[in-house]
Amino acid sequence: MDKIGQILENKKKLISEAKSKKPLKEIKKEAEDFISTKEKKFRFKEKFKNTKGTKLIAEFKPASPSKGDIGSVKVEDIINIYDKSPVDMISCLTEELYFKSNLNNLKKAVENTNKPILRKDFFIDEYMIYEAALTGASCILLISNIGIDIEKYRNIALDLGLDSVIECHSKEEIEYANDINGEIIGINNRNLADFTIDFNTTKELGQYVNNYLISESGVETIEDAKLLKSYGADALLIGTSLLRGKNPNETKEYINNLNKVLKP
């Protein structure tokens, strides 16, 4: 079984355990009650509408299947840097097996910033959408090729006031996302089969996106960011290169340099 398959199997196990402690019906009611008291609906999408230039989505992830352990920085420390830097939105991994993160990190991220936060994970059950809502996320990631009902999950998120990023890997997946009015499309430059990076993925597939386009993965340098911006990306999602800063000042300088090329 490949790494993605292992992630999905582990996720099924963890969701089953969560449901045994708190059934779907119960978490659904809790999430709906929680969201009804909030005014922060669709804040992720609003960033595209209300700010100029290519947006910077800064990510927290302790590890990845392709890179292994990335760094030991605490989630609250890096989120504090992102909060005080020209970062537009934040992405927080919650996958446990290979990314070595969890919902508790998402909670800490939400507690340490008022910026919109994407829960980035492998959503294979609607239960996870209610978890995201209860934790205070603004947006969820829906991956097109892992066998889920994208439209159903997107609609559940909408009912909860959450935006969705629909990650697509082909022209056909993008056309489907367009057909269901997917407002934010993610194109992953990383091949999920062999984890290689190819920026031409954004260049070639981006032309089919009708709405907002996020280019995900692979940015190591300022030149990489310039290139993806030139391909029409409305936002770049960057994680590993931000998390490898030797100290807070180095991370802040890198963010500031990215912002200079991404904003007009």
N, C-alpha and C positions, 0 to 999 in steps of 0.2 A: 504493500500500500504506500502511495506517495505521501508527501508531507501534508498536502491539502486534504487528502482523504483522511489522514490521521487527525487533523484538526477538526474536521467535520464529525468524525466518530466520537472524539472526546467531547465536543460541544453537545452532541446528543445526550451523552451520559450526564453531563453537568446540568443540562436543562431538566432532564428527568429527575435528578436529585433535588433541584430547586422546586419543581412542581410538587414533589412529595412533602416538602415543608410548607409551601404556599401555593395552593392550586391556582390554575389560570383564572378562574372566576374571581378569586380573591384579589390577585394582583391587578387584574383589569379594573376592578372597582376602585382600588387604592389609587391607581394611576389616573383614572378619570376624575376622581375627587381632587387629587393633587393638582392636576392641570387646570381644573376649573377655578383655582385660586390665583393662577399666574397670568401675567400680561405679556410674557416674553414669547409670543407665538411667532413662528416663522422668522426668527431673528437671523438665521444663517443666510437665507435668501435675501433678506433686506440689505445685507452687506454688499451684495452684488449691485443692487439698485442704487444705493445711497453713497457709494464711495467710488472714486475714479481710479483708473489704472488696473493693472493685474493684481489680484488679491494674493496675499501671503497667508497660507494656512500652515501653521507650525504644529508639528506633531510631537507627542510623547509616546515612546515605546522603548521598553528596556532591552528588547531583543527582537530578532526576526529570523525566519527560516533560512534566509539567504546569507545573513551577516553574523548570526549567532548573537552573543551578548554585545550590546552596543555601548552601554555606559552604566554607571552606578548612581547617576544623579537622581535625587528624590523628585517625585512628581511635583510636590508643592514648590520646590526650588526652581525647577525649569518653568513651571506655569507662572511663577512670580516674575521671571524674566520676560516671558511672552506677554504678560499683562502690561508691563511697563515699556514695551517696545512697540514699534510700528507693525505689529502683527494684526491681521484683520480677524481671523478666526483661528480656532485651535482644534486639533484632532487628538483624540486619546484612544489608544488601543485598549481593549479589555479582554483580548484572547489570552488564555492561560498557558497553553502547551508550548508554543514556539515563540510567542511574543512576550511571554512571562509577565502579563499584566492581568488586571481584574477590574471588577466593578468598583472596588474600593478606591482604586486610583482615579476612576472617573469622578467619584464623589469628591475626592480631594481636589481635583482639577476644578470642578464646579465651585467649590468653596473658596478657591483662591483667585477667581477672576469673574468678571461680568461679561467677558467676551463670549460669543456664541461657540458652543462646543459640539463637535461631531463625535458620536460614539462609533468608533471604527472596529468592526468585528465581523464575524461570519454569521449573519442573521439567517438562521434556518428554522426559526419558530417564532410565531407572533409574541410569545412570552417575552422574548428579548426586547421587543419594542416597548412593552409596558415597563420593563426594567429601566430602559433608557429614559422614558418619560419620568418615572419616579425618581431617578437619580439627578434629573435636572438638565439632561442633554438637550440641545437645540435641534439636532439633526442625527440621522442614522445613515449607515452605508448599506446599500442593497447590491449584492454582487450577482450579475445576470446569469452566470454559467454554473451555479451550484445547485440548481434544481429547485428554486423557490418560486412562489407566485408573486412576481414583482408588483403587479398592479394591486393585488390584495394587501400586501404589506405596506405599499406606499399609501393606500387609502386609510389603513389603520393609523399610520403615522400622521396623516393629515387631520384625522379626527381628534388626535391628541395635540395638535398644534405643532407638530414636528416636521421639519423639512426632511427630504430624502435625497441623497446622492446615489444615482443609479450608475454603478460601475459597469462599463461595456467593453467588450473585447473584439467586436466585429461590426461591420456595417449593418448586418441584420439585427443585432442587439440594439444598436443605436436607433434604427428605424422603428423598432418596437417601442423603445423609450419615448421617441418623438410622438408616436401614435397615441400613447397614453398620457401625453402632455407631461412627461418627466422634465421638470424645470431645471434640474442640475444634473449634468452628465459627467461622470468621472471616466477618464481614459487612463488605464494603468500602463505605464511604459515598461513595467516588469512583466515578463512572461511567467504566468503562474505555474507552468509545467517545468521549466528549467531555470527560472529566476534570472534570466539574462535581461539586460536593459537595452531598449531601442527607442530613442526619441522620435524616430520616424513614425512610430505608432500613433503619437499625438498628431503629427503632421498629416498622415494619411486618413485617419478616422475622424479627425476634428472637423473636416469639411462637411460631414453629414449631421453634425449636431445643430439642432435648431435653437436651443436655448443656451444656458450658461455651461461652459466647459471648464472642468478642473483637470489639469494634467498632474498625474500622480507618479511618484517614485523616480529615483535616479539622479536628482539634482545634487551635484557635488560642488560645483563652482558657480561663480557669477555668470560666466559665459554660458553655462547650461541653462540658467534662468533666462538669460537674454534670448537664447535660441527658442525655448518653449514659448516665451512671450511672442516672438515673431511668428510662431505657428498658430497664433490666435487664442491661446489659453486665456480664459478670464481669471483663472486662479491657479497657483501652483501649490501642491501639498508637499511639504518638505519635512523630513524627520531626521534621518540618520546623520546628515551633515551638520545639523543644528545641535544634535546631542553629543557630538564628539568634540565640542569646544573644550579646551583645556581648563578654562575658567569662565566665570560669568561675563567678564569684560570681552573676551574673545567671541563668545556667543552673541553678545549685544552688537559688537562691531560687524559681525557677519550679517546679522539681521538688518542693520542699518544700510549696509552695502547692497543687500538684496533689494531693500525698499527703494533705493536710489534708481535702480534699473527697472523696477516693476511699475513704479508710479510715474506719471507724466511730469 
